[in-house]
């Protein structure tokens, strides 16, 4: 059984770098002949996981110093995504990871909907926060 994959490594943990990944994932899912509705569900869940990494894994000041205000010893923070599809079963597995520390700052009443959305869209979700955070989402029978 050959497994088809899509990988995006070393994505800068900044919101403006997520759109090309989202578009690439959706195009890959379409090429893999995943149904249109399921492709959008998978893409939305993956995008939400990526956005959570951008927002919560690294503090707002962690990418500071990247502008034209002189040299900085700040390391650029990155996130990653790997998607695989098992053609025999139709199972799609999405893994999103970062190396940050979860920011538990309360963002107000409009926040906190990302993980419930991911749980609603995926058939199985596992989160590992031992070193950074990795979220694995499984979508069956695509």
C-alpha atoms as one frame of an Amber mdcrd trajectory, in Angstrom:
protein
   0.000   0.000   0.000   1.525   3.291  -1.100   0.833   6.297   1.099   0.496
   9.719  -0.532   1.859  12.655   1.507   1.881  16.445   1.636   4.459  18.133
   3.849   5.069  21.743   4.815   8.103  22.163   7.061   9.606  25.217   8.716
   6.565  27.425   8.257   7.172  30.764   9.972   4.813  30.949  12.928   3.066
  34.038  11.579  -0.506  34.183  10.292   0.420  35.472   6.841   2.446  32.310
   6.161  -0.512  29.965   6.656  -2.561  30.746   3.526  -0.139  29.091   1.067
  -0.101  25.967   3.263  -3.902  25.886   3.405  -4.129  26.239  -0.381  -1.454
  23.581  -0.944  -3.198  21.128   1.378  -6.569  21.664  -0.311  -5.014  21.155
  -3.765  -3.294  17.967  -2.550  -6.569  16.614  -1.120  -8.317  17.293  -4.432
  -5.545  15.499  -6.349  -5.939  12.590  -3.918  -9.624  12.508  -4.918 -10.946
  13.237  -1.450 -14.539  14.460  -1.716 -14.988  18.223  -1.932 -16.876  18.530
   1.353 -14.437  16.323   3.248 -11.487  18.192   1.707 -12.834  21.456   3.092
 -13.425  19.910   6.541  -9.876  18.558   6.644  -8.403  21.835   5.417 -10.377
  23.836   7.984  -9.290  21.579  10.857  -5.639  21.684   9.735  -5.732  25.450
   9.295  -7.226  25.855  12.770  -4.436  23.705  14.255  -1.834  25.801  12.436
  -3.470  29.038  13.596  -3.510  27.733  17.180   0.228  27.086  16.929   0.821
  30.610  15.658  -1.343  32.182  18.349  -0.644  30.025  21.384   2.713  28.264
  21.012   4.949  31.293  20.859   4.419  34.534  22.742   3.766  37.666  20.709
   7.300  38.909  21.338   9.028  35.687  20.258   9.344  36.806  16.637  10.195
  40.364  17.619  13.429  41.655  16.209  12.749  40.288  12.724  12.009  43.778
  11.393  14.513  46.447  10.355  15.297  47.528  13.904  18.739  45.994  13.964
  20.297  42.638  14.735  18.545  40.227  17.022  19.419  36.965  18.707  15.766
  35.860  18.583  15.281  32.542  16.834  12.558  32.521  14.198   9.763  30.254
  15.396   8.369  27.657  13.020   5.573  25.136  12.795   5.078  22.131  10.540
   2.385  20.056   8.884   2.419  16.566   7.429  -0.593  15.011   5.758  -0.848
  11.432   4.579  -3.566   9.508   2.801  -3.833   5.750   2.791  -5.551   4.935
  -0.522  -6.750   1.483   0.511  -8.734   2.729   3.499  -9.191   6.387   2.556
  -7.746   7.406   5.933  -6.230  10.903   5.998  -3.898  11.738   8.882  -2.848
  15.325   9.541  -0.082  16.186  12.015   0.666  19.778  13.011   3.498  20.572
  15.394   5.433  23.385  17.022   8.200  23.697  19.574   6.571  26.373  21.696
   4.991  26.421  25.117   1.200  26.677  25.278   0.088  30.240  26.078  -2.928
  30.055  28.358  -3.652  33.791  28.283  -7.400  34.330  28.211  -8.357  35.951
  24.923 -11.897  36.831  25.971 -15.288  35.382  25.168 -14.605  35.163  21.423
 -11.685  32.784  21.944 -11.487  29.078  22.662 -13.399  27.652  19.728 -10.477
  26.155  17.808 -10.082  22.820  19.551 -13.837  22.134  19.731 -14.001  22.813
  15.979 -11.130  20.409  15.325 -12.778  17.731  17.489 -16.075  18.211  15.610
 -14.469  17.890  12.164 -12.033  15.016  12.754 -12.900  11.405  13.541 -10.052
  11.156  16.062  -7.810  13.791  17.670  -4.698  13.275  19.796  -2.662  16.060
  21.373   0.844  15.638  22.763   2.374  18.542  24.680   5.531  16.943  26.056
   7.972  18.805  23.793   6.167  21.612  22.035   2.726  20.554  20.879   1.734
  17.997  18.256  -1.850  17.500  17.208  -2.796  14.495  15.119  -6.172  14.439
  13.380  -7.591  11.387  11.624 -10.282  11.533   8.989 -11.665   8.127   8.048
 -13.215   6.978   4.793 -12.352   9.974   2.718
